[in-house]
Amino acid sequence: MAKRYVVIIFQSGRDFIDRAMVFDLQNRLANMITTDPANTEIDLWIESAGGSAHAAYKLWVELRSRAHKIRAWVPDFAKSAATLLVLGVDEIYMSMGAELGPLDAQIEHPDREQTYISALDLVGALNYFSSFAIELAMTGGAALVKFTQLPRTDVLREILPFVAQLIKPCVDKIEPTLTRRAVSQLEVAEHYARRMIAGRNVPNNLQLSVKNARELTTNLVKSYPVHECVIGRQEAKLLGLPVYDAEKENIWPQIYKAYQNFCENFIPEKKSLLEILSFDKIIKNNTLSATSQEANKPKKVQKKRTKKETKKKRG
């Protein structure tokens, strides 16, 4: 019988999927999971706004090398690079209100410390201004031709510089280097997604051809205008992902209880919960909530008593 483990990634505050987090989990996985990959299964409980596509792919490689079956459980949301990570698992269990998102990446702002920008939002802004300029030139030019009866070439010669000057202040605020990074990060996310889909262990009827995988990943990058777009459970199924209804599974009440514990005890303090536990321990002892809470509480520093305080206490 396969040995089953639970990897919990519940992130809040400013925490993202990054290389430091992956390195931490790699060490924990090495210490915790000693069974043969052919006899190992991993359940990934995830709540994350995303992060680095490189880090998400690296974590997937680590999980894939340690288990023949990987399940993802999404109580609320797994966005951006978290969506990328979920694309590589064999079974995705989503609650009724859970959501995935477009393939995106968080880029650290070059001048603002601890500030991250959505690659999708940045590229979307550039595309918007390009489309706006063309539309304004076409519709405005057509209106001027109709109103003035001037030749089209004369109207275009006048309106194009006008449109360029109109959008210049906005375009000047988009840094070219940052934009190029955003474009490349989206290309990287799409590239990784195709590799991860090809590496899944799913039934034949859920296997995607190279063409279908390419269409899916392209849609996840280009068919959604902003990072915040919601891809719900039903839509995820229609996209061809191996999605199942979480609430129909026996383990779901315990997962949701753990998630509630996270919301009550970690989110207010903007802390994240990273853990690796034995699935059997969770099922048999039902100790996840208590274990999670205690493991992440700051240790109390006891003050050393003076001789006078010790005598007073004894007396």
N, C-alpha and C positions, 0 to 999 in steps of 0.2 A: 504493500500500500504506500502511496506517495506521501512524503512528509510535506506539510503545508505551512507556509509562513505568511505573516502579515507585515507589509511595509506601509507605514503611515506617513504621509506628507500632507499635513494641514498647515497652510501658510497664511499669515495675516500681516497687517502693517506694511512695512517696506520690504519684506522678504520675497525673494524670487528664486526660481530654479537657477542656480549658478554653480560654478566649478567647486567652490568651497563647500556648498551643501552636498554635492555629489561625492566629493572626497570623504566627507564625514560619513555618508551612507556606505561608501565602499568599505571603509574600515569596519563599520558595524556588520555589514553583510559577511565579510571575511571571518569575523569572530562568531557570528551566529549560525550561519548556514554551512554545514559541513557535509551534507548529504550529496549523493551523486545527482547531477542535473536531471538525469533520466527519471529519477524518483523524487523530484522536488517540484512543488508548485508555489507560486507567489501571488498573494492578493495585494494589490496596490490600492490603498484608500487615499484618495487625493482631493485636495481643495487648494487651488493655486491660481493666481492671476497670470502665471507664465514666467518668462525670463529668457535665458539664453537657449537658442536652438542647439548649439554645440553641446551644452551641458545636458539638455534633455536627451539628446542622442547618445551621449556617453553613458548616462544612467540606464537607458534602454539596453545598450550593449551589455552592461554589467548584469542587469536582471535577466536578460535573455541567456547569458552564458551560465547562469546558475539554476535555471528552471525550464522544464519542457512546456509548462503551461503558466500563463500570466493572466490574471483577471484584474480589471480596474473597476473600482467602485467610486461613483461620483455623487455625493450627497447634495451638492449645490452647484459648483462650477469648477471646470478645468479649462482654462482659456490659454490662447496663444501657444507658448512652448509646452504647456501642460496638455493641450489638445494634441500636439505633436507626439508627446510621450504616450498618450492614450491610443493613438493610431497604431502603435506597434504591439498592443496586447491582443490576446486571443479572444477574450470576452469582455464586453463593456457593460456594466450594470449602472443604470442611471435612475435616479428617483424621478417622480412625476414632474417636478419643477427643475430638474438639473439641466445644466447647459454646457455645451462645448462652445468653441468660438472659431473664427478664422485662423489660419496659420499665420502667425505674427511673431515678432521678436521685440524684446525690450532693449533699446540702445541707450547706453549711458550718455548723458549730455556732456559734451567736451568742456563746457565752462561752468556748469552747475553741479556741484558735488551732490551725490545721492539723488540725482534727478534723472528719471528714465523717460524715453520717448518711444512711442509705438512706431515701429517701422511702417506698418500699414497706414497709420494716420499721416505720416510724413510723405510717403509716396502718394497717398490719396490727395493731399493738399496740392502737390505739384500737378497731378493729373487734373484736378479741379480747375486750377488757374489756366492750364493749357486749353481745356475744353471751353472754359468761360471766354477766353480771348477769341477763339475761333468762332464761337456762337455769336459773340457781340459783333465781330467784324462782318459776319455773314448777314445777320438780321438787321444790324444797324446800317450796313452798306445797302442792303436791298431797300430799306425804308428811304434812305437818302436818294437813291436812284429814282424811286417812284415819286418822291416829293419834289426833287430839283430838276429831273429829266436830264441830268448830266450823264456823260458816258461812264460806264462801270469802271474803266481803268482810272479815270480821274478821281472817282469816289474812293476806290481802294487805295490809291496813292495818298489820300488825305486821312482816311479812317484808320489805316494800319498803324501809323505813328501815334495817333490818338489813343488807340487801345493799348499799345505798348507802354506809353507813359502812364496810363490809368492803372495798370496792374504792377508797374515797376516797384512801387514801395512795398507791396506784399511779397513779390518774388525775391526782392533783395534780402528779405529776412530769412529766406530758406538757404541754409549753408550748403554749397555744392558737395563738399566732402561728406557731410552728414547724410545728404540725400543719396549719394552713391553707396554709402554703408547700408542705408535702409534697403535699397534695391537689392544689394548683394545678400543681405540677411534673409530677405524673403525668398530669394533663389535658393539659398542654403536650406531653409526650412522645407521647401518643396522637394529638394533633392533628398534630404534625410527621410522625409515622409515616404517617398517611394521605396527606399531601401527597407524601412521598417515594415511597411505593408507586405513587402515580399518575404519578410522574415517571420511572419506570423504563423502560428500553428492552429489553423482553423479548418473546419470541414470543407470538402471540395466545393460544395455549393456556395460557400462564402469566399472562396479564393477569387481574387481579382486578376484579370489579365493585365499585362503591361500597359495596354491601351486604356483600360478602365481605371487602373491605378493613376495613370497620368492625368486623366480627365478629373478624377476625384481631387487630387492634390492641387491641380490648377484651379478648380472651382473654389477650393478652400482658401486660396490666396487672392483670387481675382473677382470672385462673385459677391464678396461682402465688402461694403465700403469702409467700415471702421472696425477698430479693435473690439468694441463693445457689442457687436452684433451677436444675437443669441441663436445658437443652433440647439434646439430642443431635442427631446428624445425621439419624437416621431420623425423629425427632419433628418436626424442622424441615421435612423433606420433606412429612410428613403435614399440617403447618399450611398448606402451599401455597407455601412459599418456593422460589425457584429454586436448590436446593442440589444440588451434584455432589460425587462422591467425589474428593478431592484426590489421593490416591495413584495414580489412574489417568492423571494428566496428566504429560507429560514434564518439565515444569518443577519438579514437586514435590520431587525430591531436592535441588535447589539452594535452594529455599525452606526446606526442613527443615534444611539445613546452616546457613543463615543464622540460623534460629531457635535451633539448638544453640549457635552462636557467641554469640548474645545471652544464652542461659541461663548459659553458662560465664563470660562476661566482664563482663556488665552487671548481672545480677540480684544476685550477691553484693555488689556495691557500690551496689545500689539506684539504678542509672542507667537511663535510657531511651534508646532508639535511634530517632531521627527522621532519615529520609533520603529523597531523591528521586533516582532513578538512571534511566538509559536502559536499557530492557529488552534492547536489542541488546548493550550492553556486558556485561551480566550473562551472557547466553547465550554470546557469543563468547569472552570472556576468563575467565569463571568467577572473577571477582575480588571478588565481593560480601563474602565473609567478611573478607578482608584489608582491603578498603576501609573496611568498617564499623568494624573494630577500630581502624584507624589514625586514622580521622576523629574518633573520640570519645575518644582518649587525651589526657590533659592534656599540654600542651606543656611541655617541659623548659626551665627558665630557666637559661641558662648564666651562670656567674659570671665576671666580668671578671678577667683575670689582671693581677697587679701586674707592674711591670718586673722585679722580682727573680724572680718565678715564670716569666716569659717567658725570661729569660736562663738559668735553671736547666734549662728544657725544651729550649732550643736546645743547651745544653752537653751 
